Amino acid sequence: MKNITVSVPEDVYRAARMWAAEHDTSVSALVGEYLGSLARGGGGGGEFERLEAQQRRIQAEIQSFSVGRHPGREDVHERAVR
């Protein structure tokens, strides 16, 4: 295991430390995971790629989409008066 020194703006470090604490990990582990994903050719941002793939899967499952009948001007104003 190698130790490295990284300099980041104070607000970035503070936000990363808070995120890490909320997710029961450390800033060091986050940096290590990110660098590992780069080394594996993942380009970093593993969560983004995971969500993007999930979105593609869900969109592929949608056979058709219909918004139904659009309410007319009278319908919209009538609802507002009630």
N, C-alpha and C positions, 0 to 999 in steps of 0.2 A: 504494500500500500504506500503510495507516494503522497506527501503533503504538498499543497500548492497555496500560494497567496493570491487572492483575487481582490481587486479594488472595485467597489461599486458605490454609487451615491448613497448617502445615509437613508433617504426615503425608500430606495429600492431594497436595501438590506432590511429595514424595519418591516416593510410589507412582506418580504420573503420569510422573515422570521415568524411573523404572525401567521402566514399561510401554513408554514411548516408545523407550527404548534397546533393549529386547528386540525391538521391531518396526521397528527402523532408521528412526526418525522423531524428531521433537522435540516438546516440550510445546507450543511455539508452533504447530507444524503441526497438532497434535491440537485445540487450541482453535480454530484457523482452520477446520478441517474441521467441527467441531461447530457453530460459528456459521454457517458456510455452509449446513449442512443445515437449520438453523433458518430461515435466510433463504429457502431453497428450499421451505419448508413441510414439510420432512421430520420435524420434531419432534425432531430429534437422535436419538441412539441408533441410527444406521443399521445397525449390526451386529445389534441386537436385532430390528429389523424384517426383516432378511434371514433370520435364523434362524427367526423366526416364520413367514415365508412358506414357507421350506423345509419346516417341520414340517407346514403345511397341505397342501403338495403331496404329501408322503409319505403323510399320512393319507388323502388322497383316492385314492391308488393302492391302498390296502389294501381288498381285496374281502371277505375274511372273516378271522376270527381265532378260533382254538380253542386252549385251554390243554391239551386232551387229558384223559386220565384223572387225577383227583386221587388221590394215594396215600392208602390207608387208614391208620388209626392203627397197625395191626400192621406194615404195610410200612415205615413211618417208623422204628419202634422196631427192627425187624429189621435195617435198614440201619445203625443206630447201633451195634449189637452187633458187626457184622462188622469 
